[in-house]
Amino acid sequence: DFPYYIIIGSFSTRANAERFLASASPYPGTVLTAGRNLYVAALCPGMDLAEVYESYWKVRKEKFCPSNAWILIDSFQ
């Protein structure tokens, strides 16, 4: 578990989130559960916000990345 992730999509099924993450290779990613029937495709987990922010701009240039990608900051970490 990390305090920072780049969020590239949310889905009603885990399988769809995993399929979308597969298109984001070679970036490290995981599926986060955000509630009942809500799964989030998250990339580039990190402990340092500056590093994740730098990765965010690299990911944004990729064809798979939607224009509404954002950085999750988990303040409970």
TANORZI-V30935 format. One line per field, one symbol per residue. ss: DSSP state (H for helix, E for strand, - for the rest). phi: phi as a letter, one per 20 degrees, with the letter a starting at -180 (. if undefined). A space follows every 10 residues. Layout:
ss = ???
phi = ???
This chain:
ss = ---EEEEEEE E--HHHHHHH HH------EE EEEEE--EEE EEEEEE--HH HHHHHHHHHH ---------E EEE----
phi = .cecbeedrc becfffffff fffefeffbb ddedqfmccd ecdlfbedff fffffgfffg effffffdfb dedefef
